């Protein structure tokens, strides 16, 4: 759980603390974990790539042998073994191998009844889903485990009877996709809960946090619209926002290159618009992009230029005014405020 940027506001007290204990008795899992640990230390610590590859190949050979046994049973430890192989491949930069492992993992999970078959091992299900989503972000491909037809597209967190269904999407799109609107309502409700947790020093339930974050990521990654459709631009920025909760901000530029490229194209399209609602969308898009995947120093000057022009057209000159626009969309104070304010002040001084 330490991997989440808002970890201080998540209650870990009711998490599964010892879910790996029974799996450690499986020789296949234990041996594979040993090989992976040796591979990682040899490759990252000492630079012996050949040794690491040899150990990984040995672990895979043992797994293949297990899969061909006549009385083979897909246990939790088998799934975790494949997951670990995918994780080390991803860590070592072998995306092709990681993708192959994830596809194989999905075939095994389907034989177990799908993700619902992992109900009793909640932490295993979360880790499988996180890796699937992470690889999709890294490659720009759709996630493997879930497709659009597998979702309940109604809001899973927001309560429509208590939430205004008029969203910023409606201000720039006359007939928006109800699926995107529902995801927006969930993301907005989710970020409001995080902001309230920060203000009250309370914590969100760990399971609720992970469930809604994974649900948001899957739905946003599986939706798709035409290239310059304003809904596609909003989807990309929403995905960037949720990814700042999903992964550490410092990792995002390197890990989410396809999303970064899409956002650069989106901002180029928005720059030519002069409608007030679209200008506000541009302010949010530029600031959220800067707070997530477009955070390299080389990207800073032209992002500042775009923000400055949009603010001047809107007759905005202070961070407080800009922040009010950002808060009218989705904005997590804990993560985005310091980056956003520094970005705005830098642009104002240009």
C-alpha positions, 0 to 999 in steps of 0.5 A, a space after each residue: 500500500 505504500 505505493 499509493 501517493 495518498 497513503 497517509 489517508 488510507 486505513 490499513 488496519 482491516 487489510 489482509 496482513 498475512 495473505 501470503 503465508 499459506 502460499 509460501 508452502 508451495 515449492 513452485 512459488 517459493 523457488 520462483 520467488 527465490 529465483 526472482 529475488 536473485 535475478 533482481 539483485 544480480 541485474 539491478 545491484 551488480 549489473 549481471 543481466 545474463 545471470 538474471 535472465 538465466 534464473 528467470 528462465 529456470 523459474 519459467 521452466 519449472 512453471 511449464 513443467 507444473 502446468 503440464 502435470 495431469 492433476 494440475 490445479 490452478 491454485 492461488 500460489 500458481 497465479 501469484 507465481 505467474 504474477 511475480 514473473 510478470 512483475 520482474 519482467 516489467 521491472 527489468 524493462 522486458 515489456 514483451 515478456 511481461 505482456 505474455 505473462 499477463 496474458 497467460 495469467 488471464 487465461 489461468 484466472 478465466 479457468 478459475 471463474 474470472 476475477 470473481 474467482 479470487 474473492 477470497 484472496 482480495 489482495 491477490 486480485 488487486 495486485 493482478 488488476 494493478 499490473 494489468 492496468 500498469 502495463 496498459 498505461 505503459 504500452 497504450 494498449 487496452 487492459 487484458 482482464 476487463 473489456 467494456 462489456 464486462 462493466 456496470 457503467 452506472 456510477 459505482 461510488 457517486 449517488 445520482 440522487 444526491 449528486 448533480 448530474 450536470 458536469 463540466 462535460 455538459 458545458 463543452 459537449 451537448 450530448 455527452 456519453 452517459 458512460 463518461 458522465 458516470 465515470 466523471 461523477 465517480 471520479 469527482 466524488 472520489 476526489 472530494 472524499 480524498 480532499 475531505 479526508 485531508 481536511 478532517 485528518 480521517 482515513 478512507 477504508 483501504 478496500 473502498 479506495 482500491 476498488 474505486 481507483 481500479 474501477 475508474 482506471 479500467 473504465 477510463 482505459 476502455 472508453 475511446 472516442 474520436 481523436 479530436 472529440 472533446 470527450 476523448 480529451 476529457 477522458 485523457 485528462 481524467 485518466 491522468 488525474 486518476 493515475 496520479 493516485 494510482 502511481 507515484 508522480 515521479 514515475 509517471 513521465 517514464 511509465 505513461 509515455 502513450 498518455 503523455 503523447 495523447 495529451 500533447 496532441 489534445 492541448 494542441 487542439 484546445 489551444 486554438 479554441 476561444 470559447 470560455 468553457 473550452 478555455 477553462 477546460 484548457 486551464 484544467 487540462 494543462 495544469 493536470 498534465 503538468 501535475 502528472 505525465 508532462 512534468 519534464 523540464 523540457 515541457 515546462 516552457 510551452 506548457 507555461 505559455 499555454 496556461 498564460 494565454 488561456 488565463 489572460 483570455 479569461 482575465 485571470 491573474 491570481 493562483 486563487 482564481 485559477 485554483 477555483 477553476 481547477 476545483 470546478 473540475 476534479 482536483 486533489 489538494 494534497 497531490 496537485 496544489 503544490 505542483 499547480 501553484 508552482 506551475 502557475 507562479 512560474 508561468 506568471 513570471 514568464 
